[in-house]
Amino acid sequence: MPRSISEQFSLMVAVVIAAPIALAGVDMTLRGETTWGPALVGVSIMILLVEKYVTTPQDVPGLAVAKAVGFVAKDPEEDADASDGDG
């Protein structure tokens, strides 16, 4: 599903925030700090996952409309399959 402009902007902001954290984590890991380096990489991954999968208040109206449209407007192929079984 394509992303809207606001979703793309939100992803861009999350990447801008997560990138320096990930780079610091990689740098720390390469210098031998095996506790804080991977922890920072994990934090940056969590930032991106939260941005992608957590529903925000702006997403709720779109999800509601998509569910209502799916309920009201049936797929034409489903209607044709239902009428074929009756005849």
C-alpha positions, 0 to 999 in steps of 0.5 A: 500500500502506498504511503501518503506524504505525511507518512513519508515525512514521518518515516523520514523523521524517524530515519533522521532520528534513528540513523545517528543512534545506529551509527554511534552503536556500530562505532561503539561495537567496533571499538569493543563496547559490546554492551552499549553498542548493540543496545544503541543499534537495538534502540534505533531499530525499535524507533523504526519499528514503532514508526511502522507498526504502531497505530497513531491517532491520525491512522484511526480515521483511515482504518475505519474508512477502509473497514467500512468500505470493505464491508459495504462494497463487495468484491464483484468476483465474490458476487459472481461466485455466489450467484454461480453456486445457486444455478 
